[in-house]
Amino acid sequence: MTTPPSPSDPAAVALELERIRRTIEVGFTRTDGALALLVQRHDQTDEALKEHTRRIDDHDTRLDTLERGETERQKRDTTRLDALERARWPLPSVAALVALTGLTLSLWQLAAR
């Protein structure tokens, strides 16, 4: 069996310091790699968040346009509905005139008998 070197031996101290330095260096490298991975994931999450924010803003703009009725389809439908309503207004008047004419003719026939 070999005897352990004396703690005051400069070669043993240098060897032990080199081992400690190597252990610390490996730990720092491992920590540095983990930090680099976290930074990469943070950047990816940040980009995804920016994309989601952009899409939400786009959807919000489109929803505002729909709610205000400013789409081409809504404008076209409103114009069409207004035209239909304007064309329909004389129908009740015509129906009343026809009914009044029918009543008048019935009363005239009844009076003629």
C-alpha positions, 0 to 999 in steps of 0.5 A: 500500500502506498501512503497518502501524500502529506498535506504540506507537499507542494506537488500534492497541493497543486494536484488537488487544486487542479482537480478542484479547478477542473470540477469547478470548470465542469460545473460552470460549463454545465451551468453555462449550457443550461443558461444558454438553453434557457435563453434560447427557450426564452427567445422562442417563447418571446417570438411566439408571444409576439406572433400571438399578440400580432394575431390577436390585434389583427383579429381585434381589428377585424372584429371591430370592422364587423361590429361597425358594419364596415365590410363590403358585404355588410355595406352591400346588404344594407344598400340592398335592404334599403332598396327593398324597403323603399320598393315595398312601401306602396304595397299596404296603400295599394291593398287598402285601395283594392279593399276599398274598391271591392267594398264600394263595388259590393255596396253598389251591387247591393244598392242596385238590387 
